[in-house]
Amino acid sequence: MPLWPNGAPLAKGKSEHDQPHLISWPAAAEKNCGAAVVICPGGGYAALAMNHEGEQVARWLNGHGISAYILRYRLGSKGYHYPTQLIDVQRAIRWVRHHANGYQIDPMRIGIMGFSAGGHLTSMAATMFDVKPDGMTNDEVDQQIARPDLAILAYPVISFSDAFANRGSAKNLLGPNYTEEQAKYLSTQYRVSETTPPIFLFHTNDDAIVAAENPIAFYLAARHHRVPAELHIYELGKHGLGLALNDPMLAAWSEHLYRWLKYRGFLAPKARQ
């Protein structure tokens, strides 16, 4: 489903790489709990890991009655740099919220989940939902709120400017000639505020691609601003392991996530205000 049926803003062409869209994985009617999650696969803002950080995750969510929407956002490797990715992820959340009733989704229970660089995009969605970058079309979909109701960050890139920064993702998102000012602006631990939604973070100490200091910095920022947050760091496990379904130890992280979602009330209707 294209996010902009008449063509995406800032698009350089009409190919699949130029037009972001959502791949819908609705929960079965008999299991549907009314919640939905937008999934942002990782890939360093250069590619998209659509299987183990996309389709496998959608199936897992469906198994718990949650509808899933995999976001194919635009990439730096195809010539798209910030703010294009923020525009895409904000539009995805707005799109799901706008169409919620037609898909038996509660518009007050729309979360976002991302892996690696997709985790960074997820962290932008959770901390920069009130930023209005140039390129919004201002149609009826754009009238919806872009704030997710919760965010799930799996081995996320967070910092572009600290000693533990992931410079490769920064280069792809910001372009090869980015400044340190730009890098700090999008180091999302500095963008956490009291309005950031509840956060779940998962990482491994053994990750050699994205240092564990990334989610730790985000967790500490959330704690400072009294944002509900839960952090799990396992000792072993390489980067990019997805749900780690074949690892008897690491596979437990998704069970922790399910219990957190249930505890947060995400799997049951909320009283409307």
C-alpha positions in Angstrom: 0.0 0.0 0.0 1.7 3.2 -1.1 1.9 5.9 1.7 1.1 8.5 -0.9 -1.1 7.1 -3.7 -0.4 10.1 -6.0 3.4 10.0 -5.4 5.6 10.6 -2.4 7.0 14.1 -1.5 10.7 14.5 -2.3 10.6 11.5 -4.6 13.2 11.3 -7.3 11.3 8.8 -9.5 8.4 6.3 -9.5 10.2 3.0 -8.7 9.7 0.9 -5.6 12.8 2.6 -4.1 11.3 6.1 -4.6 7.8 5.4 -3.3 7.6 4.2 0.3 4.8 1.8 1.2 3.4 -0.4 3.9 3.1 -4.2 3.6 0.0 -5.2 5.6 0.0 -8.3 7.9 -3.5 -8.2 9.5 -4.1 -10.3 12.6 -6.6 -13.1 12.0 -10.2 -12.0 12.9 -10.5 -14.6 15.7 -7.3 -13.5 17.4 -7.3 -9.8 16.6 -6.8 -7.8 19.8 -7.1 -4.5 18.1 -3.5 -3.4 18.5 -1.1 -2.6 15.6 2.6 -2.2 15.2 4.6 -0.5 12.4 7.8 -2.5 11.7 11.0 -0.7 10.6 13.6 -3.3 9.3 17.3 -2.5 9.7 20.0 -2.3 7.1 22.2 0.7 8.0 19.9 3.1 6.0 21.4 1.3 2.9 19.2 -1.8 2.7 16.2 -3.4 4.3 16.4 -6.8 6.1 12.8 -7.7 5.1 12.8 -11.3 6.3 14.2 -11.7 9.8 13.5 -8.1 10.7 10.3 -7.8 8.8 8.2 -10.8 7.9 9.3 -13.0 10.8 8.4 -10.2 13.2 5.0 -9.7 11.5 4.2 -13.4 11.9 5.2 -13.2 15.6 3.0 -10.2 16.2 0.1 -11.8 14.4 0.5 -14.9 16.6 -0.3 -12.6 19.6 -3.3 -11.0 17.8 -1.4 -7.8 16.8 -1.8 -6.5 13.2 1.6 -5.6 11.6 2.7 -3.2 8.9 6.2 -3.5 7.5 7.5 -0.1 6.4 9.5 0.1 3.2 11.1 3.5 3.9 13.5 5.3 1.5 17.2 4.8 1.8 20.4 6.7 1.7 21.9 4.2 -0.7 19.2 5.3 -3.2 20.0 9.0 -2.7 17.5 9.8 0.1 18.7 11.5 3.2 17.1 13.1 6.2 14.4 14.3 6.6 12.9 11.8 4.0 13.0 8.9 6.4 11.3 10.9 9.2 8.6 11.9 6.7 8.1 8.3 5.8 7.8 6.9 9.3 5.5 9.7 10.5 3.3 9.1 7.5 3.2 5.4 8.2 1.9 5.9 11.8 -0.6 8.5 10.5 -1.7 6.2 7.8 -2.4 3.3 10.2 -4.2 5.6 12.6 -6.3 7.2 9.8 -7.4 3.7 8.5 -7.7 2.1 11.9 -11.4 1.6 12.0 -11.4 -0.1 8.6 -8.9 -2.6 9.8 -10.4 -3.2 13.3 -7.6 -1.4 15.0 -7.8 0.8 18.0 -6.2 4.2 17.1 -5.0 4.5 20.7 -2.9 1.3 20.4 -0.5 1.8 17.6 3.1 1.0 18.3 6.3 1.1 16.4 9.2 -1.4 16.3 12.6 -1.2 14.7 15.9 -3.1 14.4 19.4 -1.6 14.1 19.1 1.5 11.8 15.4 0.7 11.8 15.7 1.1 15.6 17.1 4.5 15.1 14.2 5.4 12.8 11.9 4.1 15.5 13.6 6.3 18.1 13.1 9.3 15.8 9.4 8.4 15.5 9.2 8.2 19.3 11.0 11.5 20.0 10.5 13.7 17.0 6.8 13.1 16.3 6.1 16.8 16.7 8.8 17.8 14.2 7.1 18.9 10.9 9.8 18.6 8.2 9.3 20.1 4.8 7.5 17.7 2.5 4.3 17.0 4.4 1.4 17.0 2.0 -1.1 18.2 4.6 -3.9 15.9 3.4 -6.4 14.2 5.6 -3.9 11.5 6.6 -1.4 14.1 7.7 -4.0 15.5 10.1 -3.6 12.4 12.3 -1.2 12.4 15.3 2.2 10.9 14.4 3.1 9.9 18.0 3.2 6.2 18.5 1.7 4.8 21.7 4.8 2.8 22.5 8.2 2.0 20.8 10.3 -1.2 20.7 14.0 -0.8 19.9 16.0 -3.9 19.1 19.8 -3.5 19.0 19.2 0.1 17.9 21.5 2.7 16.5 21.0 5.8 18.7 24.0 8.0 18.6 25.7 9.6 15.6 28.0 11.9 17.6 29.4 10.1 20.7 32.4 7.8 21.1 30.1 4.8 20.5 28.4 6.4 17.4 27.5 4.4 14.4 29.1 6.5 11.6 28.0 4.2 8.8 24.3 4.7 9.5 24.9 8.4 10.0 26.6 8.8 6.6 23.7 7.0 4.9 21.0 9.0 6.7 22.7 12.4 6.5 24.9 12.1 3.5 28.7 11.8 3.2 29.4 15.5 4.2 27.3 15.7 7.3 28.3 18.0 10.1 28.8 17.2 13.8 25.9 19.5 14.5 23.6 17.4 12.3 25.0 14.3 13.9 24.1 15.4 17.4 20.7 16.7 16.3 19.8 13.1 15.3 21.4 11.4 18.2 18.1 10.6 19.7 19.1 10.2 23.3 19.2 14.0 23.3 15.7 14.2 22.0 13.9 12.2 24.7 11.3 14.2 26.6 8.5 13.8 29.0 6.2 13.2 26.0 8.2 10.2 24.6 6.0 7.1 24.7 6.9 4.0 26.8 10.0 2.3 25.5 11.2 -1.4 25.3 14.9 -1.9 24.5 16.8 -5.1 23.6 20.5 -5.5 22.9 23.5 -7.8 23.4 26.8 -7.0 25.0 28.5 -9.1 22.3 27.3 -6.8 19.5 30.3 -5.7 17.5 28.4 -3.5 15.0 26.3 -1.3 17.3 27.7 -0.8 20.8 25.5 -1.5 23.8 26.1 2.0 24.9 23.5 3.1 22.4 20.4 1.6 24.1 21.9 2.4 27.5 22.1 6.1 26.6 18.5 6.1 25.4 17.3 4.2 28.5 19.1 6.6 30.8 17.5 9.6 29.0 14.1 8.0 29.3 14.7 7.4 33.0 15.8 11.0 33.4 12.6 12.3 31.9 10.4 9.7 33.8 9.4 7.9 30.6 8.4 4.2 31.3 11.2 2.1 29.9 12.5 -1.5 30.1 16.0 -2.5 29.0 17.3 -6.0 28.4 21.0 -6.6 27.5 22.1 -10.2 27.0 25.7 -11.2 27.3 26.2 -13.1 24.0 24.7 -12.7 20.5 25.8 -11.1 17.3 24.3 -8.0 15.7 21.2 -8.5 13.4 19.8 -11.6 15.1 16.1 -10.5 14.8 13.9 -12.5 17.1 16.6 -15.1 17.5 14.0 -17.9 17.1 16.6 -20.7 16.9 18.6 -19.6 20.0 17.2 -21.1 23.2 18.6 -18.3 25.3 18.2 -15.2 23.2 14.7 -16.2 21.9 13.5 -15.3 25.4 13.7 -11.6 24.6 10.5 -11.8 22.6 8.8 -13.4 25.5 9.9 -10.5 27.7 8.5 -8.2 25.1 5.1 -10.0 25.0 4.8 -9.8 28.8 5.8 -6.1 28.7 3.1 -5.4 26.0 0.6 -7.2 28.1 1.6 -5.4 31.3 1.4 -2.0 29.5 -2.2 -2.8 28.5 -1.4 -2.7 24.8 -3.2 -6.0 24.1 -6.5 -4.8 25.6 -8.8 -1.8 24.8 -8.2 1.3 26.8 -10.8 3.7 28.2 -11.2 6.5 25.8 -10.5 10.1 27.0 
